[in-house]
């Protein structure tokens, strides 16, 4: 009996090996809140919850596998992952499926996927690898080349068009460049050029993208069209009050006033039912996740690992900030899910792989240092 117990114990130890307990508790709490909100948002279609459970199982396996991979091995995948990602984005532009007027999906065998999602991780990996190799002689030319590496996938994704994913990919790349030590003076110059370029950039936007920006300034200008999402989501967020209406008691969601309530606008469902108190809990959990990630990044031994961990951590921040800002009416409506709460397999897989990268950095930090 005792002999039979040892293999079980070894298997259990192997399964939890490399899993950072603090990160796991935070992610588990966020995921539980997500399933509570998703169950309410999909009350009439419970199959979504089952589907999300399947997505979660796959994402957890991907996280565990990633957590076992040493950062040195991840660094070897940086260049191939970036090149493959660019090739797939070009493939989307040439052969991708058009859905709702956007060419974002690529058929591979019996399934299809969105190559732009992999660039959220492939781009920061590539930039971290590049800066790591140039660490001893970083110059302005290196930052310029890094900007080109960022602009290529960003432009291909904007062209699909997918402004939300492009913003996330661009932000992930920018964080690496920022942490690599770009000067504030240069950042100020780039910001000034961006402001100058706003007028010509406005002409390059699609009609629906310009309409989203104008609707943000005045949602009531088109209350049954472009402004409908913002108006209904802000009503739901405000009607929750301090304590919320209670789980499964959200009228805006259950009467189907909130569009896309199980994906991009799940925060409106959550806010209506759990109120300000629930939102504070959610913000604290996101704050703990970001804080833990930055601590892991700060304790990393090499430049590559620090840049990679810092970018992945702030990617979580960007997801949450853009989604909450969009639902609350302070940012334009873009297709950005709420991390660990919104329904969807591809985004959930990307997020959990990001968590796995942080766990890998934390697990192997002593090995790298020695």
Residue pairs with C-beta under 8 A, 6 or more apart in sequence:
15 64
17 68
17 363
18 64
18 67
18 68
18 359
18 360
18 363
19 64
19 67
19 359
20 67
20 292
20 296
20 358
20 359
20 362
20 363
22 292
23 289
23 292
23 293
23 355
23 358
23 359
23 362
26 285
26 288
26 289
26 292
27 289
27 340
27 352
27 355
29 285
30 282
30 285
30 286
30 289
30 339
30 340
30 341
31 56
31 340
33 270
33 278
33 281
33 282
33 285
33 341
34 266
34 338
34 340
34 341
34 342
35 49
35 52
36 247
37 266
37 269
37 270
37 273
37 341
38 48
38 49
38 52
38 262
38 266
38 341
38 343
39 46
39 49
39 248
40 247
40 248
40 250
40 253
40 254
40 269
40 273
41 253
41 261
41 262
41 266
41 269
41 343
42 48
42 49
42 262
42 343
43 248
43 254
48 262
48 343
51 343
51 345
52 343
52 348
54 345
55 344
55 345
55 348
55 349
56 348
58 345
58 349
59 345
59 348
59 349
59 351
59 352
59 353
60 352
62 349
62 352
62 353
62 356
63 352
63 353
63 355
63 356
63 359
64 356
65 356
66 353
66 356
66 357
66 359
66 360
67 356
67 359
67 360
67 363
68 360
69 360
70 360
70 364
70 367
70 368
71 300
71 302
71 304
71 305
71 308
71 360
71 361
71 364
71 368
72 368
74 125
74 308
74 357
74 360
75 125
75 128
75 129
75 132
75 304
77 125
78 122
78 125
78 126
78 128
78 129
79 126
79 129
81 118
81 121
81 122
81 125
81 126
82 122
82 123
82 125
82 126
82 149
84 122
85 115
85 118
85 119
85 122
85 123
85 153
86 152
86 153
86 156
88 106
88 115
88 118
89 115
89 116
89 119
89 153
89 156
89 157
90 156
91 106
91 115
92 103
92 104
92 105
92 106
92 115
92 116
92 156
92 160
93 103
93 156
93 159
93 160
95 106
95 107
96 103
96 104
96 105
96 106
96 160
97 103
97 104
97 105
97 106
97 107
97 112
99 105
102 160
102 161
102 162
103 160
104 114
104 116
104 160
104 162
104 165
105 112
105 113
105 114
106 112
106 113
106 114
106 115
113 346
114 165
114 346
116 153
116 157
116 160
116 162
116 165
116 166
116 169
117 165
117 346
117 347
117 349
117 350
118 350
119 153
119 157
119 169
120 165
120 168
120 169
120 172
120 315
120 350
120 354
121 172
121 312
121 350
121 353
121 354
121 357
123 149
123 150
123 153
123 169
123 172
123 173
123 176
124 172
124 173
124 175
124 176
124 307
124 308
124 311
124 312
124 315
125 308
126 149
127 146
127 149
127 150
127 173
127 176
127 177
127 180
127 307
127 311
128 176
128 303
128 304
128 305
128 307
128 308
128 311
129 304
130 142
130 145
130 146
130 149
131 138
131 142
131 146
131 176
131 180
131 303
131 304
131 307
132 302
132 303
132 304
132 307
134 142
135 303
138 180
138 181
140 186
143 177
143 180
143 182
143 186
146 173
146 176
146 177
146 180
147 177
149 173
150 170
150 173
150 174
150 177
153 169
154 166
154 169
154 170
154 173
157 165
157 166
157 169
158 166
161 206
161 209
162 335
163 209
163 334
163 335
164 322
164 334
164 335
164 336
165 335
165 336
167 318
167 322
167 334
167 336
168 315
168 318
168 319
168 322
168 336
171 314
171 315
171 318
172 311
172 312
172 314
172 315
172 318
173 311
175 310
175 311
175 314
175 315
176 307
176 308
176 310
176 311
178 187
179 306
179 307
179 310
179 311
180 303
180 307
202 210
205 213
208 226
209 332
211 222
211 226
212 226
212 332
212 333
212 334
213 332
214 221
214 226
215 221
215 222
215 226
215 227
215 230
215 332
215 333
216 230
216 329
216 331
216 332
216 333
218 227
219 227
219 230
219 231
219 234
219 329
220 227
220 231
221 227
222 228
223 231
228 259
229 259
229 260
229 265
229 333
230 329
230 333
232 252
232 257
232 258
232 259
232 268
233 258
233 265
233 267
233 268
233 327
233 328
233 329
234 327
234 328
234 329
235 252
235 257
236 250
236 252
236 253
236 257
236 258
236 268
236 269
236 271
236 272
237 267
237 268
237 271
237 272
237 327
237 328
239 245
239 251
239 252
239 272
240 250
240 271
240 272
240 273
240 274
240 275
240 276
240 278
241 275
241 276
242 275
242 276
242 277
243 275
243 276
243 277
244 271
244 272
244 273
244 274
244 275
244 276
244 277
244 278
245 251
245 272
245 273
245 275
246 273
247 273
247 274
248 254
248 273
249 273
250 269
250 272
250 273
251 257
251 272
252 258
252 268
252 269
252 272
253 261
253 268
253 269
253 272
253 273
258 265
258 268
258 269
259 265
261 268
261 269
262 269
262 342
262 343
263 337
263 342
263 343
263 344
264 323
264 326
264 327
264 333
264 335
264 336
264 337
264 338
264 342
265 327
266 337
266 338
266 341
266 342
266 343
267 323
267 324
267 327
267 338
267 341
268 327
270 278
270 279
270 282
270 341
271 278
271 279
271 327
274 281
286 316
286 317
286 320
286 339
289 313
289 316
290 313
290 314
290 316
290 317
292 358
293 309
293 310
293 312
293 313
293 316
293 358
294 310
294 313
296 309
296 313
296 358
296 361
296 362
296 365
297 305
297 306
297 309
297 310
297 313
297 361
298 306
299 362
299 365
300 306
300 309
300 361
300 365
300 368
301 365
301 368
301 369
302 368
305 361
305 365
305 368
308 357
308 361
309 357
309 358
309 361
312 354
312 357
312 358
313 358
315 354
316 339
316 351
316 354
319 336
319 337
319 338
319 339
319 351
320 338
320 339
322 331
322 334
322 336
323 336
323 337
323 338
323 339
323 342
324 338
325 331
326 332
326 333
326 334
326 336
337 343
337 344
337 347
339 347
339 351
340 348
340 351
